[in-house]
């Protein structure tokens, strides 16, 4: 099976006591799923396309005299295609 990904991070330092992080990642692959045998007949699956896009934004900021505020936010989107087959050859 084939898996590929690309990831990047960028840090910004707007002041001496603050930091902002931006991260983006994209994953695309193709892989199989184990056969389900606990039914009356076996079931066969394969992800023809499995894609994931992820975007993260976070930071650290000074808060008042002795405090810090840290945050992290995420956005994740999946775009997947699952094919179901009736035989182990994955052709029907």
C-alpha positions in Angstrom: 0.0 0.0 0.0 1.1 3.5 -0.6 1.3 6.4 1.8 2.5 9.9 1.3 2.4 13.2 3.3 3.7 16.7 3.4 3.9 18.8 6.6 5.1 22.3 7.3 5.4 24.5 10.4 6.0 28.2 10.8 6.7 30.0 14.0 6.2 33.8 14.5 7.6 35.7 17.5 5.7 39.0 17.5 7.3 40.0 20.9 9.8 38.6 23.3 7.2 36.8 25.4 4.8 35.6 22.7 4.9 32.9 20.0 2.4 32.0 17.2 2.5 28.6 15.4 0.9 27.7 12.1 1.1 24.1 10.9 -0.4 22.5 7.8 -0.3 18.9 6.7 -1.7 16.9 3.9 -1.8 13.0 3.8 -2.9 10.9 0.9 -2.8 7.1 0.8 -4.4 3.9 -0.4 -4.7 0.9 1.9 -6.8 -2.1 2.8 -9.0 -2.8 5.8 -8.9 -6.2 7.6 -11.6 -8.7 6.5 -14.7 -8.8 8.7 -15.3 -12.5 9.4 -17.8 -12.4 12.3 -20.8 -12.2 10.0 -22.7 -14.8 8.0 -20.3 -14.2 5.1 -16.9 -12.4 5.0 -16.8 -8.7 4.0 -13.8 -7.2 2.1 -13.0 -3.5 2.0 -10.3 -1.2 0.6 -9.8 2.5 0.8 -9.3 3.5 -2.8 -8.5 7.0 -1.7 -7.8 8.2 1.9 -7.0 12.0 2.1 -6.6 14.2 5.2 -6.0 17.9 5.4 -5.0 19.4 8.7 -4.5 23.0 9.8 -3.3 24.0 13.3 -3.0 27.4 14.8 -1.6 27.9 18.3 0.3 30.3 20.4 1.7 31.4 23.8 1.2 34.9 25.2 2.1 36.6 28.4 -0.9 37.3 30.6 -0.7 39.9 33.3 2.5 39.9 35.3 3.3 36.2 36.0 0.8 34.3 33.8 0.8 32.7 30.3 -2.0 32.0 28.0 -1.6 29.0 25.6 -4.0 28.0 23.0 -4.3 25.5 20.1 -7.0 25.2 17.5 -7.4 22.5 14.8 -9.2 22.1 11.5 -9.2 18.6 10.0 -11.0 17.5 6.9 -11.2 13.9 5.6 -12.0 13.0 2.0 -12.2 9.2 1.8 -13.5 6.6 -0.6 -14.3 3.1 0.8 -14.9 0.3 -1.7 -16.7 -2.9 -0.6 -16.1 -6.2 -2.4 -17.7 -9.7 -2.1 -14.5 -11.7 -2.6 -10.9 -11.8 -1.4 -9.6 -10.9 -4.9 -11.1 -7.4 -4.4 -12.4 -7.5 -8.0 -16.1 -8.0 -7.5 
